[in-house]
Amino acid sequence: MLRKILIFIAWILAVGLVVFITAFVAVEHHQKLCRGMEIKIFYTGSQVLLKQEDVFRLLFKNGKGPEGVPLYKINTSTLESRLKTNYYILQAEVYHTTDGVVHVDIIQRDPIARVISEGGKDRLMDKEGMMMPLDERYPVRVLVVNGSIPDSVIDKKEQTHKPFSTSLISSDSTKNDPLNIKIFRLASFIEESDFLKAQISQIYVTPSMEFELIPVVGRHVVVFGDTTRMREKFEKLIIFYKKGLVKAGFDTYKTINIKYKDQVICSKH
């Protein structure tokens, strides 16, 4: 019986010691002064929309970093909230480690298209359908979308951080879909295909809310129609490019019409 009591007391003391050491280390850690900051930006694509100096300015508008400040005074949640207000940032995490370094890990949004409205406004659209302002310091080479696009489609105040579902890319479209969703469908499909991404440089929205594709190579226009049967149309276009234009030449036709089911209608220059 005495042995069991001694074992129980020893167990209690051991647990108490672990709790004490953990609490002591935590207190010592939070009292430690920050000795630096490390910013990491992960780019999911090839485009750069922000750099480390931009992130620093977002975090510390007065230009003074966290060096020399006790770690317990650095509110990592507040810093994360500041970062998440930026359109270019998809995910952000701020934390400090036992060596006194504040870490900032960021995943940048990946733009897939530049959308230009009738009124001359332009925004970048990312892989989630998010509309973002352009920064002239960082040129971006992506698919251009222009034509009969109302300003309201790309106006920042009309946008939220709520992403479009990725199922929109694979599911069939309807004529009643909003224009921004139709643009997102087309741009996303092109982005996911290495062949189409290399071949198509521009999407033009006609006054009748249909679409034309402008290629990188060749003096022709692809008449796409609306976004119904989108996958079927793109698959038909790829086959025609690989088997038809390779033989006929990319400058042979003026228009390549793929809007009708099971047909490719071409007109020559």
N, C-alpha and C positions, 0 to 999 in steps of 0.2 A: 504493500500500500504506500509506504514511504517512498519507494522507488518511483511509483507512478506520479506522486506529488512532485518529486524533484524534477522528473522529466517534463511535467506540465509547466512548472516554474521556469525551467530552462527554455522551453518553447516560447513562453510569454516574453521572456527577456530577449530572446533572439529576434522575435517579431518587433518588439519595441526598439531594439537597436537598429534594425533595418529602416523602420519608419523615421527614427531620429537622424540617421545618416542621410536618408533621402531628402528630408526636410532641410537639413544643414546644407547639403549640396545645392538644393534649389535656391535657398536664401543667398548663399555665396554667389551663385550664378547670376541672380537678378541684381545683386549689388555690384557686380563686375562692370567696368566701363567698356563701352563699345570701342573696339580698336580698328574698325573698318567696315566697309560694306562691299558686297560682291553681287553684281547684277548679271544675270544670265538671261538671254533672250533666245528662245527656240523658234526658228523659222520653219514652218511646215511646208513652205514652197520656196521659190527662188526670189520672190519679191521682198524688198526691205521697206517697211513703213515707219519704223522707229529704231533708234539706237540707244545705247546706254546713257548718253547725255540727256536724251529726251526723257527717259525714265527718271533720272535724277531730278530734273526740273519738275516733273509731275509730283514727285514725293516731297521735295523741299523747295517751295517757291521762293524762299528767302535766300537760296543758294548755299545755306549752311547745312552740311551733312550731319550724321549722327555720331561721328567720332568724338570720344570723350564724354558722351552722355551715358549715365547708368542705364543698363539694359532694362530695368524695371520701368523706366520712364519712357521707353520706346513702345508706343502702342501699335503693334503689328497689324491689328484688325483695322485701325484707322488708315494706315498706309495702304493696305490692300484695297480698301474702299475707294481711295483716291485713284488707284490704278484702274480699277474696274469701270470708272466713269469715262475712260478713254476708248474711243471707237476702235482703235487698232488692236486692243488687247483682248484676246479670247479668254485667257485664264491667267490668274496672278496669285502668287503665294509669297508672303513675307514672314520670315522667322529668324531667330538668332540661335547660335550654337554655343557650346560651352567654352569655346575659344574666344568669345567676345565679338564674333563677326555677325553682322546682319546680312542675311541672304535674301535676294529678290529674284524669284524665278518667274519668268513670263513666257506665255505662248502667244505669239502674234497671229492675228487673223490673216488668212491667205486670200488675197483678191483674185477673182477670176474674170472680172469684166469692168470696163469703164463705161458707165451709162450717161449719155448726154441728152438733155431734154431739148424741146423745141425752143425754150427760152434761153438756152445757152448754159444752163446749170449742169454741172456734172458731178458724179459721185462714183466711188468704187463699190462694187458688189462683191462680197466674199462668199465662201463656200456654204454659208448658212443663209444666204440671202440678205445679209446685213448691209445696209447702205452706209458708206463712210466718206467723209470729206477727203479731198486730195491735199497732199502736202507737196508743194512745188520743189522742195529740197530733195525729194526722193522720187525721181521719175519711175513710172511703173509701165511695163510693157505687157499688156493684157488685151484680150478681145475687146473691141470697141462696139458699143450698141448705141445707135442714134436713129433719127427719123421723127416720126409722129409720136413723141413721148411727152405727155404733159408734165409740167414742173412738179405737180403733186406726187407723181410716181417716185421721184427721187428726193423730194424735199426732206431735209433732216428732221424737221419737227413732226413729220408724218411717220417717222420710223421708230421702232423700238428695238431692244436687244433680244426680242423673242425670235429664235431662229425658225426657218422653214424646216419642215420634216424632210429628211433625205429620201423618203418614199416618193416625194414629188418628182424625183428624177426618173424613177423607173415606172411609175404608174402612168396611165394614159391621161391625157389632158382633155379638157372640154373647152368649147368656145366661150363659155361664161367665166372662165378663170380670169382674175385680175391681171392686168398687163405686167405688173412686176413679177408675178408668179410665172407667167409665160416666158418672160426674159430669163428668169432664174432657171427654168427647165432647160431652155436651149443652151444657155451659157454653161450650165453644169454638165450637160451631156457632151458638149464639145470639149470641156476641160478634162473629162474622164477618158477621152479617146486620144491617144497619142497621134493618130493619123489625122483626125479632124482638127486637133489643136494646132498641128503644123500647117494645115491647109487653109483653114478659115480665119480671116483677120477681122471681119466686121459682120455685124447683124444690123440690117436696116429694117425699121418698122414702117410699113406703108400706111397711108391715111385710112385704109380699110382694116387696119389692125392685123395685117398678115406680115410675113417675114421674108426678107431676101438675104441671102448669104453672099458675102464678097470674099473671094479667095485670095490667098497670098500669091499664087502662081496662076496666070491665065487671064484673058480679057473677057470673062463671062460673069454672069450673075446667076446664082442658083435661086430659082423661085420655089420657096419652101411652103408657102401657104400658112395656115394656122398651125397650132401645136398639136392638133389631133394626129394620131398615128405617128408620133414623133420618131420612135425607135425604128419603125418600118421605113420611114423616109430616109433617115440617116444611113441605115444599112443598105438601102437601094443606092444612095449617093456614093457610098464607099465602093460598092461593087462597080458602079459606072466609072468612077475615077480610075480604079485599078485596071479594069478590063477594056473600057471604052476610050477614055481620053488618052491613055498611054499610047494607043495606036493612032487615034485621030489627031492628037495634039491639043494642048491646053488652050490654044488661041483659036481653035476652029469654030467654036460656038459662041453666040452672043448671049443666049439664055439656055439654062438647063432647068426644065420645069419638072419637079418631083412631087408636086402637090396632089396629083391624082393617084388613086390606088392602082398598083401594078403597072404603072406607066412612067416612062421618062421621055419627055417631049423636048426636043432641042430645036433651036433656030440658029442659023448661021449668020455671020456678019455680012 
